[in-house]
Amino acid sequence: MNLETILTHYLTAMLWTEELDTDYDTSDVHSDSVTKAKEDIKAFTSDCKDLLNGWTDELIGQDFWLTRNGHGAGFWDRDLPNSQEITKVCEAYNISAHVFTIDGQVHAEY
């Protein structure tokens, strides 16, 4: 697993699910929000390390964001190994992040 790839796709999913007033990319995400995302990704992938075989880093990042924030798609939505079990682990991380912009930077507040 490559945590940086997971992070990139997690942040990308965050940006495309939120309706921000302009187009942003992952370089626009505030460092505090990136740090929090990294911490959560490390903990989540550690909790799921035996369940994530067969999943790409891209899907892990995207589905972690989608599942933990209650979007209509996520881990459970795929025909891949352990999807239901991974969803259950993700429930411990379920939150609704408040995503907003200040001075051209994107912030995620948990």
Backbone torsions as a table, in degrees:
resi	resn	phi	psi	omega
1	MET	NA	138.6	177.4
2	ASN	-111.1	107.5	-175.1
3	LEU	-64.3	-31.0	178.6
4	GLU	-67.4	-38.8	176.9
5	THR	-66.5	-42.4	176.9
6	ILE	-59.6	-46.5	179.7
7	LEU	-58.6	-47.0	-179.1
8	THR	-57.3	-43.6	-177.7
9	HIS	-77.0	-28.6	172.9
10	TYR	-63.6	-50.3	-179.7
11	LEU	-66.1	-37.5	177.4
12	THR	-62.0	-44.2	177.3
13	ALA	-62.5	-39.4	177.1
14	MET	-58.0	-45.3	-176.2
15	LEU	-69.1	-37.6	-177.8
16	TRP	-84.2	-14.3	175.8
17	THR	-88.5	-19.5	-180.0
18	GLU	-93.3	142.6	179.9
19	GLU	-96.5	84.6	179.8
20	LEU	-88.9	162.3	-172.9
21	ASP	-75.8	-6.8	178.3
22	THR	-155.4	173.0	179.1
23	ASP	-81.1	129.6	176.7
24	TYR	-123.7	158.7	171.0
25	ASP	-124.2	178.2	-172.4
26	THR	-61.8	-23.4	178.5
27	SER	-71.4	-13.5	179.1
28	ASP	-88.8	-2.9	-178.4
29	VAL	-80.9	128.7	-178.1
30	HIS	-58.5	143.9	-175.6
31	SER	-58.7	-34.8	177.6
32	ASP	-63.5	-39.1	178.9
33	SER	-70.0	-36.4	176.9
34	VAL	-65.5	-43.1	179.7
35	THR	-60.9	-45.7	179.0
36	LYS	-62.9	-42.8	178.8
37	ALA	-61.3	-43.6	178.8
38	LYS	-60.2	-44.4	179.9
39	GLU	-61.0	-45.5	-179.1
40	ASP	-66.7	-40.4	179.0
41	ILE	-63.9	-44.1	178.2
42	LYS	-59.8	-46.6	-179.7
43	ALA	-64.4	-45.5	-178.4
44	PHE	-63.8	-47.1	-179.3
45	THR	-66.9	-29.9	174.4
46	SER	-68.2	-42.8	178.5
47	ASP	-64.0	-29.0	-175.5
48	CYS	-108.4	10.2	-169.0
49	LYS	-52.8	-34.5	-179.2
50	ASP	-84.5	-6.2	-176.3
51	LEU	-104.7	-14.2	-169.7
52	LEU	-91.2	5.0	175.7
53	ASN	-62.1	133.5	-179.0
54	GLY	95.0	-6.7	178.9
55	TRP	-102.5	138.2	175.4
56	THR	-81.3	157.0	176.9
57	ASP	-60.1	-35.4	-179.7
58	GLU	-62.6	-46.4	179.5
59	LEU	-68.4	-37.0	178.6
60	ILE	-59.8	-48.5	-179.3
61	GLY	-62.4	-49.2	-178.6
62	GLN	-63.0	-48.3	-175.6
63	ASP	-72.5	-27.5	174.9
64	PHE	-62.7	-46.1	177.2
65	TRP	-61.7	-49.5	-175.6
66	LEU	-62.3	-46.1	-176.5
67	THR	-68.2	-46.1	-174.8
68	ARG	-68.8	-21.0	-179.0
69	ASN	-104.1	9.7	172.6
70	GLY	71.5	27.8	176.4
71	HIS	-73.4	166.6	-175.2
72	GLY	-77.5	10.7	176.7
73	ALA	-142.6	165.1	179.0
74	GLY	163.4	-158.2	-176.5
75	PHE	-55.5	-45.6	-176.3
76	TRP	-62.3	-17.2	-170.4
77	ASP	-86.4	-1.2	-173.2
78	ARG	-116.4	149.7	176.4
79	ASP	-92.1	63.5	179.5
80	LEU	-126.6	161.5	-177.1
81	PRO	-57.0	138.6	171.3
82	ASN	63.7	20.6	-175.0
83	SER	-58.7	-40.5	-179.7
84	GLN	-70.1	-39.4	179.8
85	GLU	-66.2	-41.0	178.6
86	ILE	-64.4	-40.1	177.2
87	THR	-59.0	-42.2	179.8
88	LYS	-63.3	-42.1	177.1
89	VAL	-62.0	-40.7	-177.3
90	CYS	-64.8	-24.7	-179.7
91	GLU	-57.9	-28.7	177.1
92	ALA	-67.1	-19.2	-178.9
93	TYR	-103.6	1.2	-176.7
94	ASN	-59.9	123.7	176.0
95	ILE	-152.6	166.5	169.6
96	SER	-113.5	107.7	-179.9
97	ALA	-75.5	142.4	173.1
98	HIS	-98.2	113.8	-177.9
99	VAL	-107.6	129.1	-176.8
100	PHE	-149.8	168.7	179.3
101	THR	-118.9	144.1	172.5
102	ILE	-140.5	127.0	176.8
103	ASP	50.0	41.8	175.6
104	GLY	79.2	6.9	177.3
105	GLN	-115.8	145.6	-179.7
106	VAL	-94.3	132.3	178.7
107	HIS	-120.6	142.4	172.7
108	ALA	-118.9	119.5	-178.8
109	GLU	-109.9	125.0	-177.4
110	TYR	-103.7	NA	NA
